[in-house]
Amino acid sequence: MDDTRLSGAPAAAAPSARINQIYDQFMYDDLFRAYWGHSDFVNFGYWAPGTRDQQEACENLMEKLLAFLPERTGTILDAACGKGATTRHLLKYYAPEAVTGINISEKQLQTCAANAPGCRFLLMNAADLKFEDGTFDNILCVEAAFHFDTRERFLRQAWRVLKPGGRLLLSDSLFTRWWERIKPPGRMLNYVEDAAAYRELCQSAGFAEAEIVDAREECASRFLRNCVRFLRSSCLAGAIDRDALTKMSGRMSLYVLNIRHYLLVAARKAAAPAPGVTESGTRPSL
Ligand SMILES: C[S@@+](CC[C@H](N)C(=O)[O-])C[C@H]1O[C@@H](n2cnc3c(N)ncnc32)[C@H](O)[C@@H]1O
């Protein structure tokens, strides 16, 4: 998510500079750090029944996405790794040397190293991946692809740097037309209507298939309810005043209410065809 106490970066700034300005402020704000339990996750999480707090919801979301993988082996790229909390979660299953995280924020990358020691972290734009073809067994991208310039470019790049048979796991927000016009990268470049259109986008980027679940209620809606409750209790405790409460909960609501779908996606790159067999599965005629 990208709402903040919201200074609102200048409209003329490059999209990546605006995104860094917003997140580098929001992610290091004491109030919101406390909301995420000082875990350094910054996403909606997945609010399964009985989930107690935002950090647990974020861990649930990681498990939901990783459950799409038939096995948690080989190498994995954490694209738009934030402050490295998603990367740290990967260390439950992967050795540090198997994990690479990328982000466009130098500030956040400095925090990543402390959160996930031994992993490789690189300053890199997810829409312009500098890796060789077929580098990773799997790629993860939690709540960030809607920022990329463009999402479609990222999907094509992700397909290229995946090994045959590899999967791209995403949680991704689909916004209203109005929001797509005003948020970076703007100009409707990342507007996608629904899950069916998202599947087509994955397939046109090269993926053989995409499993997609719409978890708007479990992720975005329950996040909003919980976050607004937290802001109200922070106001009652005197941590913020009533003006701040009104402003922050209003902006948070506006942001979340403009999300029409919150998708959990596993897009699979086709396995390499057996020797002598074409990608369509037929043997070439002699
Ligand atoms: C909502 S945060 C999610 C962070 C992390 N994945 C998590 O779930 O805790 C979005 C992240 O996307 C990063 N980001 C935005 N645009 C990016 C780009 N083009 N390439 C790489 N990272 C990007 C931001 O810096 C921010 O860390």
Ligand as a Chemical Component Dictionary entry (heavy atoms), coordinates in Angstrom:
data_LIG
# 
_chem_comp.id                   LIG 
_chem_comp.type                 NON-POLYMER 
_chem_comp.pdbx_formal_charge   0 
_chem_comp.three_letter_code    LIG 
# 
loop_
_chem_comp_atom.comp_id 
_chem_comp_atom.atom_id 
_chem_comp_atom.alt_atom_id 
_chem_comp_atom.type_symbol 
_chem_comp_atom.charge 
_chem_comp_atom.model_Cartn_x 
_chem_comp_atom.model_Cartn_y 
_chem_comp_atom.model_Cartn_z 
_chem_comp_atom.pdbx_ordinal 
LIG C1  C1  C 0  3.868  -2.055 -0.150 1  
LIG S1  S1  S 1  5.613  -2.138 -0.166 2  
LIG C2  C2  C 0  5.833  -3.890 -0.051 3  
LIG C3  C3  C 0  7.163  -4.253 0.544  4  
LIG C4  C4  C 0  7.363  -5.734 0.834  5  
LIG N1  N1  N 0  7.177  -6.535 -0.350 6  
LIG C5  C5  C 0  6.433  -6.172 1.936  7  
LIG O1  O1  O 0  5.426  -6.841 1.602  8  
LIG O2  O2  O -1 6.695  -5.900 3.107  9  
LIG C6  C6  C 0  6.056  -1.787 -1.875 10 
LIG C7  C7  C 0  7.548  -1.826 -2.131 11 
LIG O3  O3  O 0  7.767  -1.764 -3.543 12 
LIG C8  C8  C 0  8.991  -1.098 -3.766 13 
LIG N2  N2  N 0  9.023  -0.703 -5.176 14 
LIG C9  C9  C 0  8.184  0.151  -5.802 15 
LIG N3  N3  N 0  8.495  0.256  -7.108 16 
LIG C10 C10 C 0  9.551  -0.571 -7.333 17 
LIG C11 C11 C 0  10.299 -0.930 -8.500 18 
LIG N4  N4  N 0  10.036 -0.394 -9.692 19 
LIG N5  N5  N 0  11.294 -1.835 -8.375 20 
LIG C12 C12 C 0  11.578 -2.381 -7.170 21 
LIG N6  N6  N 0  10.903 -2.084 -6.030 22 
LIG C13 C13 C 0  9.893  -1.192 -6.107 23 
LIG C14 C14 C 0  8.922  0.043  -2.779 24 
LIG O4  O4  O 0  10.175 0.629  -2.542 25 
LIG C15 C15 C 0  8.363  -0.679 -1.534 26 
LIG O5  O5  O 0  9.412  -1.226 -0.798 27 
# 
loop_
_chem_comp_bond.comp_id 
_chem_comp_bond.atom_id_1 
_chem_comp_bond.atom_id_2 
_chem_comp_bond.value_order 
_chem_comp_bond.pdbx_ordinal 
LIG C1  S1  SING 1  
LIG S1  C2  SING 2  
LIG S1  C6  SING 3  
LIG C2  C3  SING 4  
LIG C3  C4  SING 5  
LIG C4  N1  SING 6  
LIG C4  C5  SING 7  
LIG C5  O1  DOUB 8  
LIG C5  O2  SING 9  
LIG C6  C7  SING 10 
LIG C7  O3  SING 11 
LIG C7  C15 SING 12 
LIG O3  C8  SING 13 
LIG C8  N2  SING 14 
LIG C8  C14 SING 15 
LIG N2  C9  SING 16 
LIG N2  C13 SING 17 
LIG C9  N3  DOUB 18 
LIG N3  C10 SING 19 
LIG C10 C11 SING 20 
LIG C10 C13 DOUB 21 
LIG C11 N4  SING 22 
LIG C11 N5  DOUB 23 
LIG N5  C12 SING 24 
LIG C12 N6  DOUB 25 
LIG N6  C13 SING 26 
LIG C14 O4  SING 27 
LIG C14 C15 SING 28 
LIG C15 O5  SING 29 
# 
